[in-house]
Amino acid sequence: MATFTFDDLIAWSEKLPPWQRDALRRVLSGDISPTDIAELATLAKAAQGFAAPGAPAPRPASKDDVPPSAGSECPVSLLSLRDITYVNALASGPVTFSPDGLTIIYGDNASGKSGIARILKKAAHAREPGGLIRPSVFEPDPGKPASAVIEFRAGSTPRSFNWIDGRSSTSELTRINVFDATCAAVQVEQNNRLAYTPEILQVFQNLAETCRAVGEQLKTEKDALDAARAPELRLVSLRTQTAASILLASLSSRTKPDEIDAICDVSDEERERHTALARALRDNPAGQADLLEARGRRLKDLDALSATLQNLLSDTTVADFEQRVVDADAAAEAASAARQAFAANSALPGLGAEAWKQLWESARRYSEELAYPAEAFPVTKEDALCVLCQQPIDRAAAQRLSQFERFVQDDIQQRAKAACARVQALATPLEALRIPISRSQLRDGALSDTPVAHAVRSFLVMAKSRRRYLLRRAKGLTANRPAGLSPRPDLADTRSSIAAEITRLRAAAQADGRRKMQNEFTELDDCIKLSPLKEILKEEVTRLRRSLRLERARNDCDTTGITRKGGDVAQIVVTAQLRSNFASHLSRLGFNAAPVEVKLGLGTVGQHPYRLSLIARDDVPPCEVLSEGEKTCVALAGFLAELETTKNGSGIILDDPISSLDHHYRVRVVRLLVEAAKERQVVVFTHDIVFLLLLTFLVMSC
């Protein structure tokens, strides 16, 4: 079978960067301290050109750095639990265990076995360690965590550990493994990591974690450096596309000092030239022309508005509007009288009113468009139906329908409707008018505090008053007629004067010499603004170069290659052996053909989980197919196979490992446990007397 030794590890490391080879040396020597991380970060930066005076050179790992104990770990076994406090209703102990062979703790339900198992699941290693251990519910809450003193043996050396719930356990105790129903479910249903990782795989994990920690420190340094950009560079305001603004925008680690000097070194002659250009360009013809053009447009709009107001609100127009309102009122009165006469003999109110007319017109559209499209409305011929009630039309109904139509088509009604429409036609353009009269609006039109401005304002005030009067009359409201409209202001001279000034300014702004002067001034002005920041710019380039080197050093901390190699080694060292051991245990438990197999998962930071997969359908979780008893056997087989594969000879603790098993499986499980007890400490908790007798019988038979 293929292997991967520490000699192979040293040979593989020769391809790593020197500082990572130094990191491997430190990993092989023991735990990595914050000082190690800081020193490795310095070495990683030195590889990117950060010269640190007196910094040591990296020392690559060699075969001499492999610890003599590599590849072997002394087994750990429990001796006793004592001074138990605040664990359910348990007494303080002690509870003792044989350091070798098989220890069976038997008792009925609620005898305290589960409390002891809860302590061991937290202090040792369990796939599912469980939640907070509670004190006795029959006594006042002490407000303190559960605790106990755990006596154990590491190799031949006695040890003692003060365990407190919620705090980390000792690494030696975590080499003891616990198995119960909840751990079995995790073993079958979820991705798992080896409870005890072979030392050579642990080296890959530790090396990856070390590189990640170095990368985090370098990232912290880079973030601090990136935040240290000089605030002056953010506050300086430059124009676009000048040489100075282009330099600032494109400043990078590649910018040379000569490039900064060329922009920021402004001579006395250039400063004098800048002053002379500023004087020459102080009168900005293009900007003034833009302002005048905007005022000219507003003045043009104001002139057009005054013409419209004169047309709509002249004395003649107002008189015509008033006459039409009078005519409309008279026509409406005549139509009302006719409607009253028409409705005099009606059995229903509202006949001839507006609502009734709308109903009649709707009936007309229905008849002409759908019911009787080829016949004149109303249709009163024999066998015709009323379009309103859908009933046959008798003679009386036909006469009423014809009478209704004559009323609607009567000349009085049509004249009233037409008169109202004529008034509305005159009112509509008045409603759409917006008449400015504020001083700011007049000022924007270049009419502030001038005789023309006073004339315009007076005209607009009178126009607004007349507009309000006519709209009230159109709505049938009472209103007093305002005075006559003042003469329309003459804006022709003002508009001509503005146009002539715009022409002159545009001509001055188009001179080639002026454009050149403006460009020269802009370039000099931005150079003068940037010149006090010359040294800050050079410091910024230095900062950017340091940031780039830190980023490169951080990229060297990528753990992908280490994780990938760790996965390859896991396939060699663990996966094949784990599969073989797992299949062997399944066979010993009575499975003629293994229903599941071990598969290695994707790795992260040097670690590689494995999972149990159905051989027949990899996409179906085993827990959805296996029976409860089969799941227990598969989980137990995986539990024991993992311990064998990782060469972990420490003790194991099993809490009722035969739940849901029939008597055939029970006998096979007992045989496995008795055989395991020949090689390691085995502790079994059970309340099943048959299981107890089976264990006792087989132990006595050996």
Disulfide bonds with the S-S distance in Angstrom:
none
